[in-house]
Amino acid sequence: MWFKIRGYVAGAVAFITCPCHLIIIWPVLLVLTAGTAFGAWLAQNQLLVAALMTVTFIGGLGLAYRWLRGNRTAACRPNNLT
């Protein structure tokens, strides 16, 4: 059960950090962090943040696939090896 919950959370993180959603997420991040040192850092390092979001997206997809797929290979094995 926990693998399914973690899989859904990983899928949600992958959905939010998807590079195609960067057009929507980027202004929201800048507005929420406006006037802070982190907001200034975000504005100066756009390429680095986009690269990190892409890596997070790929990792989230991989984890979601792994955790939602479950351990089907063990269920398909025969019980006896003789």
The first five atom37 places (N, CA, C, CB, O) and aatype in JSON, in Angstrom:
{
  "aatype": [12, 17, 13, 11, 9, 1, 7, 18, 19, 0, 7, 0, 19, 0, 13, 9, 16, 4, 14, 4, 8, 10, 9, 9, 9, 17, 14, 19, 10, 10, 19, 10, 16, 0, 7, 16, 0, 13, 7, 0, 17, 10, 0, 5, 2, 5, 10, 10, 19, 0, 0, 10, 12, 16, 19, 16, 13, 9, 7, 7, 10, 7, 10, 0, 18, 1, 17, 10, 1, 7, 2, 1, 16, 0, 0, 4, 1, 14, 2, 2, 10, 16],
  "atom_mask": [
    [1, 1, 1, 1, 1],
    [1, 1, 1, 1, 1],
    [1, 1, 1, 1, 1],
    [1, 1, 1, 1, 1],
    [1, 1, 1, 1, 1],
    [1, 1, 1, 1, 1],
    [1, 1, 1, 0, 1],
    [1, 1, 1, 1, 1],
    [1, 1, 1, 1, 1],
    [1, 1, 1, 1, 1],
    [1, 1, 1, 0, 1],
    [1, 1, 1, 1, 1],
    [1, 1, 1, 1, 1],
    [1, 1, 1, 1, 1],
    [1, 1, 1, 1, 1],
    [1, 1, 1, 1, 1],
    [1, 1, 1, 1, 1],
    [1, 1, 1, 1, 1],
    [1, 1, 1, 1, 1],
    [1, 1, 1, 1, 1],
    [1, 1, 1, 1, 1],
    [1, 1, 1, 1, 1],
    [1, 1, 1, 1, 1],
    [1, 1, 1, 1, 1],
    [1, 1, 1, 1, 1],
    [1, 1, 1, 1, 1],
    [1, 1, 1, 1, 1],
    [1, 1, 1, 1, 1],
    [1, 1, 1, 1, 1],
    [1, 1, 1, 1, 1],
    [1, 1, 1, 1, 1],
    [1, 1, 1, 1, 1],
    [1, 1, 1, 1, 1],
    [1, 1, 1, 1, 1],
    [1, 1, 1, 0, 1],
    [1, 1, 1, 1, 1],
    [1, 1, 1, 1, 1],
    [1, 1, 1, 1, 1],
    [1, 1, 1, 0, 1],
    [1, 1, 1, 1, 1],
    [1, 1, 1, 1, 1],
    [1, 1, 1, 1, 1],
    [1, 1, 1, 1, 1],
    [1, 1, 1, 1, 1],
    [1, 1, 1, 1, 1],
    [1, 1, 1, 1, 1],
    [1, 1, 1, 1, 1],
    [1, 1, 1, 1, 1],
    [1, 1, 1, 1, 1],
    [1, 1, 1, 1, 1],
    [1, 1, 1, 1, 1],
    [1, 1, 1, 1, 1],
    [1, 1, 1, 1, 1],
    [1, 1, 1, 1, 1],
    [1, 1, 1, 1, 1],
    [1, 1, 1, 1, 1],
    [1, 1, 1, 1, 1],
    [1, 1, 1, 1, 1],
    [1, 1, 1, 0, 1],
    [1, 1, 1, 0, 1],
    [1, 1, 1, 1, 1],
    [1, 1, 1, 0, 1],
    [1, 1, 1, 1, 1],
    [1, 1, 1, 1, 1],
    [1, 1, 1, 1, 1],
    [1, 1, 1, 1, 1],
    [1, 1, 1, 1, 1],
    [1, 1, 1, 1, 1],
    [1, 1, 1, 1, 1],
    [1, 1, 1, 0, 1],
    [1, 1, 1, 1, 1],
    [1, 1, 1, 1, 1],
    [1, 1, 1, 1, 1],
    [1, 1, 1, 1, 1],
    [1, 1, 1, 1, 1],
    [1, 1, 1, 1, 1],
    [1, 1, 1, 1, 1],
    [1, 1, 1, 1, 1],
    [1, 1, 1, 1, 1],
    [1, 1, 1, 1, 1],
    [1, 1, 1, 1, 1],
    [1, 1, 1, 1, 1]
  ],
  "atom_positions": [
    [[0.82, -1.19, 0.0], [0.0, 0.0, 0.0], [0.87, 1.26, 0.0], [-0.94, 0.0, 1.21], [0.57, 2.23, -0.7]],
    [[1.95, 1.24, 0.8], [2.81, 2.43, 0.85], [3.5, 2.68, -0.48], [3.84, 2.29, 1.96], [3.78, 3.83, -0.83]],
    [[3.79, 1.6, -1.21], [4.4, 1.79, -2.52], [3.46, 2.52, -3.46], [4.8, 0.44, -3.12], [3.9, 3.35, -4.26]],
    [[2.17, 2.23, -3.38], [1.19, 2.93, -4.22], [1.11, 4.41, -3.85], [-0.21, 2.27, -4.1], [1.09, 5.27, -4.73]],
    [[1.06, 4.71, -2.55], [0.98, 6.1, -2.11], [2.24, 6.85, -2.54], [0.8, 6.19, -0.57], [2.17, 7.95, -3.07]],
    [[3.4, 6.23, -2.31], [4.65, 6.87, -2.74], [4.7, 7.03, -4.24], [5.86, 6.08, -2.26], [5.24, 8.01, -4.75]],
    [[4.15, 6.07, -4.96], [4.12, 6.16, -6.42], [3.27, 7.33, -6.89], [0.0, 0.0, 0.0], [3.64, 8.04, -7.82]],
    [[2.12, 7.53, -6.24], [1.27, 8.66, -6.61], [1.93, 10.0, -6.27], [-0.09, 8.55, -5.91], [1.8, 10.96, -7.03]],
    [[2.62, 10.07, -5.14], [3.33, 11.3, -4.78], [4.46, 11.57, -5.77], [3.9, 11.21, -3.34], [4.65, 12.71, -6.2]],
    [[5.21, 10.54, -6.13], [6.28, 10.71, -7.12], [5.71, 11.14, -8.47], [7.08, 9.41, -7.28], [6.31, 11.96, -9.16]],
    [[4.55, 10.6, -8.85], [3.91, 11.01, -10.09], [3.46, 12.46, -10.05], [0.0, 0.0, 0.0], [3.56, 13.17, -11.05]],
    [[2.95, 12.91, -8.89], [2.54, 14.3, -8.75], [3.74, 15.24, -8.83], [1.79, 14.51, -7.41], [3.67, 16.3, -9.46]],
    [[4.84, 14.85, -8.2], [6.06, 15.67, -8.28], [6.56, 15.73, -9.72], [7.17, 15.1, -7.36], [6.98, 16.78, -10.19]],
    [[6.51, 14.61, -10.42], [6.92, 14.59, -11.82], [6.01, 15.48, -12.66], [6.92, 13.15, -12.36], [6.48, 16.17, -13.57]],
    [[4.72, 15.45, -12.38], [3.78, 16.28, -13.13], [4.06, 17.78, -12.91], [2.33, 15.95, -12.71], [4.04, 18.56, -13.86]],
    [[4.33, 18.16, -11.67], [4.59, 19.57, -11.36], [5.91, 20.04, -11.96], [4.6, 19.79, -9.85], [6.0, 21.17, -12.46]],
    [[6.93, 19.2, -11.93], [8.25, 19.62, -12.41], [8.48, 19.31, -13.87], [9.32, 18.96, -11.59], [9.6, 19.42, -14.36]],
    [[7.44, 18.91, -14.59], [7.56, 18.62, -16.02], [8.07, 19.86, -16.77], [6.2, 18.16, -16.6], [7.58, 20.96, -16.52]],
    [[9.03, 19.7, -17.66], [9.57, 20.86, -18.37], [8.51, 21.61, -19.2], [10.68, 20.41, -19.28], [8.67, 22.8, -19.43]],
    [[7.47, 20.94, -19.63], [6.44, 21.66, -20.4], [5.59, 22.55, -19.49], [5.54, 20.66, -21.14], [4.94, 23.48, -19.98]],
    [[5.58, 22.28, -18.18], [4.85, 23.12, -17.24], [5.72, 24.26, -16.72], [4.34, 22.29, -16.08], [5.26, 25.07, -15.9]],
    [[6.95, 24.34, -17.17], [7.87, 25.37, -16.7], [7.37, 26.77, -17.01], [9.24, 25.16, -17.31], [7.68, 27.72, -16.29]],
    [[6.61, 26.91, -18.07], [6.05, 28.21, -18.44], [5.08, 28.71, -17.37], [5.35, 28.13, -19.81], [4.96, 29.92, -17.15]],
    [[4.39, 27.79, -16.73], [3.44, 28.17, -15.67], [4.12, 28.23, -14.32], [2.27, 27.18, -15.62], [3.87, 29.16, -13.54]],
    [[4.99, 27.27, -14.01], [5.62, 27.17, -12.71], [6.63, 28.29, -12.47], [6.3, 25.82, -12.56], [6.74, 28.8, -11.36]],
    [[7.37, 28.67, -13.49], [8.43, 29.67, -13.32], [7.91, 31.01, -12.81], [9.15, 29.88, -14.64], [8.45, 31.52, -11.83]],
    [[6.88, 31.62, -13.42], [6.38, 32.88, -12.87], [5.8, 32.73, -11.47], [5.33, 33.46, -13.79], [5.92, 33.64, -10.65]],
    [[5.17, 31.59, -11.19], [4.62, 31.36, -9.85], [5.74, 31.31, -8.82], [3.79, 30.06, -9.82], [5.63, 31.9, -7.75]],
    [[6.82, 30.61, -9.15], [7.97, 30.57, -8.24], [8.56, 31.95, -8.01], [9.04, 29.62, -8.78], [8.91, 32.31, -6.88]],
    [[8.68, 32.73, -9.08], [9.26, 34.07, -8.95], [8.37, 35.0, -8.14], [9.52, 34.66, -10.31], [8.86, 35.82, -7.38]],
    [[7.05, 34.88, -8.31], [6.13, 35.72, -7.54], [6.14, 35.34, -6.07], [4.7, 35.61, -8.11], [6.15, 36.21, -5.2]],
    [[6.15, 34.04, -5.79], [6.13, 33.58, -4.4], [7.42, 33.9, -3.65], [5.88, 32.1, -4.34], [7.4, 34.05, -2.43]],
    [[8.52, 34.01, -4.36], [9.8, 34.29, -3.71], [10.31, 35.7, -3.98], [10.84, 33.28, -4.16], [11.48, 35.99, -3.74]],
    [[9.45, 36.57, -4.48], [9.87, 37.94, -4.82], [10.34, 38.68, -3.56], [8.71, 38.72, -5.49], [9.72, 38.59, -2.5]],
    [[11.43, 39.39, -3.7], [11.97, 40.18, -2.6], [12.85, 39.39, -1.65], [0.0, 0.0, 0.0], [13.3, 39.94, -0.64]],
    [[13.09, 38.14, -1.93], [13.95, 37.33, -1.07], [15.25, 37.02, -1.8], [13.24, 36.03, -0.64], [15.36, 37.19, -3.02]],
    [[16.21, 36.56, -1.04], [17.48, 36.18, -1.64], [17.3, 34.97, -2.56], [18.52, 35.87, -0.56], [17.96, 34.86, -3.59]],
    [[16.4, 34.06, -2.17], [16.14, 32.9, -3.0], [15.49, 33.31, -4.32], [15.25, 31.89, -2.26], [15.79, 32.73, -5.36]],
    [[14.6, 34.3, -4.28], [13.98, 34.79, -5.5], [15.0, 35.41, -6.44], [0.0, 0.0, 0.0], [14.95, 35.22, -7.66]],
    [[15.94, 36.16, -5.87], [17.01, 36.73, -6.69], [17.88, 35.64, -7.29], [17.87, 37.7, -5.85], [18.3, 35.74, -8.45]],
    [[18.15, 34.6, -6.5], [18.95, 33.49, -7.02], [18.22, 32.77, -8.14], [19.29, 32.5, -5.89], [18.83, 32.39, -9.14]],
    [[16.9, 32.58, -7.98], [16.11, 31.95, -9.03], [16.14, 32.76, -10.32], [14.67, 31.76, -8.57], [16.26, 32.21, -11.41]],
    [[16.04, 34.06, -10.2], [16.04, 34.92, -11.38], [17.39, 34.89, -12.1], [15.69, 36.35, -10.98], [17.44, 35.02, -13.32]],
    [[18.47, 34.71, -11.35], [19.8, 34.71, -11.95], [20.2, 33.34, -12.53], [20.81, 35.14, -10.92], [21.06, 33.28, -13.4]],
    [[19.59, 32.27, -12.05], [20.0, 30.92, -12.44], [18.86, 30.15, -13.1], [20.51, 30.15, -11.22], [18.51, 29.05, -12.66]],
    [[18.29, 30.71, -14.12], [17.14, 30.09, -14.77], [17.5, 28.77, -15.45], [16.54, 31.03, -15.8], [16.73, 27.82, -15.37]],
    [[18.63, 28.7, -16.09], [19.03, 27.48, -16.78], [19.3, 26.34, -15.8], [20.28, 27.73, -17.64], [18.93, 25.19, -16.04]],
    [[19.94, 26.66, -14.69], [20.22, 25.65, -13.68], [18.93, 25.11, -13.06], [21.12, 26.22, -12.58], [18.79, 23.9, -12.87]],
    [[17.98, 26.0, -12.77], [16.7, 25.57, -12.19], [15.93, 24.72, -13.2], [15.86, 26.8, -11.78], [15.33, 23.72, -12.81]],
    [[15.95, 25.09, -14.46], [15.27, 24.29, -15.49], [15.91, 22.91, -15.61], [15.3, 25.02, -16.86], [15.21, 21.92, -15.76]],
    [[17.22, 22.84, -15.54], [17.91, 21.55, -15.61], [17.58, 20.69, -14.38], [19.43, 21.75, -15.72], [17.35, 19.49, -14.51]],
    [[17.55, 21.3, -13.21], [17.2, 20.55, -12.0], [15.76, 20.06, -12.03], [17.43, 21.41, -10.77], [15.47, 18.95, -11.58]],
    [[14.86, 20.87, -12.56], [13.47, 20.46, -12.68], [13.33, 19.31, -13.68], [12.58, 21.64, -13.1], [12.51, 18.41, -13.48]],
    [[14.11, 19.33, -14.73], [14.07, 18.24, -15.71], [14.58, 16.94, -15.1], [14.9, 18.6, -16.95], [13.99, 15.88, -15.32]],
    [[15.65, 17.01, -14.34], [16.19, 15.81, -13.68], [15.19, 15.3, -12.65], [17.55, 16.12, -13.0], [15.01, 14.09, -12.52]],
    [[14.55, 16.2, -11.91], [13.54, 15.8, -10.94], [12.35, 15.15, -11.63], [13.08, 17.0, -10.11], [11.78, 14.19, -11.12]],
    [[11.97, 15.66, -12.8], [10.87, 15.09, -13.57], [11.2, 13.66, -14.0], [10.58, 15.95, -14.8], [10.37, 12.77, -13.84]],
    [[12.38, 13.45, -14.52], [12.77, 12.11, -14.98], [12.85, 11.15, -13.8], [14.12, 12.16, -15.73], [12.41, 10.0, -13.89]],
    [[13.43, 11.61, -12.7], [13.5, 10.76, -11.51], [12.13, 10.44, -10.94], [0.0, 0.0, 0.0], [11.88, 9.31, -10.52]],
    [[11.25, 11.42, -10.92], [9.89, 11.2, -10.42], [9.13, 10.22, -11.28], [0.0, 0.0, 0.0], [8.39, 9.38, -10.77]],
    [[9.3, 10.31, -12.59], [8.65, 9.35, -13.48], [9.16, 7.94, -13.25], [8.86, 9.75, -14.94], [8.39, 6.98, -13.22]],
    [[10.47, 7.83, -13.09], [11.05, 6.51, -12.85], [10.59, 5.9, -11.54], [0.0, 0.0, 0.0], [10.26, 4.71, -11.48]],
    [[10.56, 6.7, -10.48], [10.09, 6.19, -9.2], [8.61, 5.86, -9.23], [10.36, 7.2, -8.1], [8.2, 4.84, -8.68]],
    [[7.81, 6.7, -9.87], [6.37, 6.43, -9.96], [6.13, 5.13, -10.72], [5.64, 7.59, -10.66], [5.3, 4.32, -10.31]],
    [[6.84, 4.91, -11.79], [6.7, 3.67, -12.56], [7.09, 2.46, -11.71], [7.56, 3.72, -13.83], [6.39, 1.45, -11.68]],
    [[8.21, 2.59, -11.03], [8.7, 1.46, -10.23], [7.77, 1.14, -9.06], [10.1, 1.77, -9.71], [7.48, -0.02, -8.81]],
    [[7.31, 2.17, -8.36], [6.48, 1.94, -7.18], [5.05, 1.57, -7.54], [6.49, 3.17, -6.3], [4.42, 0.8, -6.82]],
    [[4.52, 2.09, -8.62], [3.15, 1.75, -9.0], [3.07, 0.41, -9.71], [2.57, 2.83, -9.87], [2.04, -0.26, -9.67]],
    [[4.13, 0.03, -10.36], [4.16, -1.26, -11.05], [4.15, -2.4, -10.05], [5.38, -1.35, -11.96], [3.57, -3.45, -10.33]],
    [[4.79, -2.22, -8.92], [4.83, -3.27, -7.9], [5.86, -4.33, -8.22], [0.0, 0.0, 0.0], [6.66, -4.18, -9.14]],
    [[5.82, -5.38, -7.47], [6.77, -6.47, -7.64], [6.09, -7.6, -8.41], [7.3, -6.97, -6.27], [5.84, -8.66, -7.84]],
    [[5.8, -7.4, -9.66], [5.09, -8.39, -10.46], [5.98, -9.54, -10.89], [4.49, -7.74, -11.68], [5.49, -10.62, -11.19]],
    [[7.28, -9.32, -10.92], [8.16, -10.4, -11.38], [8.17, -11.54, -10.38], [9.58, -9.87, -11.61], [8.26, -12.7, -10.79]],
    [[8.09, -11.26, -9.08], [8.07, -12.32, -8.08], [6.76, -13.09, -8.13], [8.29, -11.73, -6.67], [6.74, -14.29, -7.85]],
    [[5.67, -12.42, -8.48], [4.37, -13.09, -8.54], [4.27, -14.0, -9.76], [3.25, -12.05, -8.57], [3.45, -14.92, -9.76]],
    [[5.05, -13.77, -10.78], [4.97, -14.58, -12.0], [5.87, -15.8, -11.96], [5.33, -13.73, -13.19], [5.75, -16.67, -12.82]],
    [[6.77, -15.88, -10.99], [7.68, -17.02, -10.9], [6.96, -18.25, -10.39], [8.86, -16.68, -9.99], [6.07, -18.14, -9.54]],
    [[7.32, -19.41, -10.89], [6.73, -20.64, -10.33], [7.27, -20.92, -8.92], [7.02, -21.85, -11.27], [8.39, -20.52, -8.58]],
    [[6.46, -21.59, -8.13], [6.85, -21.86, -6.75], [7.94, -22.92, -6.65], [5.65, -22.29, -5.97], [8.79, -22.84, -5.76]],
    [[7.93, -23.89, -7.52], [8.96, -24.92, -7.45], [9.89, -24.77, -8.64], [8.32, -26.34, -7.42], [9.49, -24.39, -9.74]],
    [[11.13, -25.07, -8.4], [12.13, -24.91, -9.45], [12.55, -26.25, -10.04], [13.35, -24.19, -8.91], [13.48, -26.3, -10.84]],
    [[11.89, -27.33, -9.68], [12.27, -28.64, -10.19], [11.55, -29.0, -11.45], [12.01, -29.69, -9.17], [11.77, -30.07, -12.0]]
  ]
}
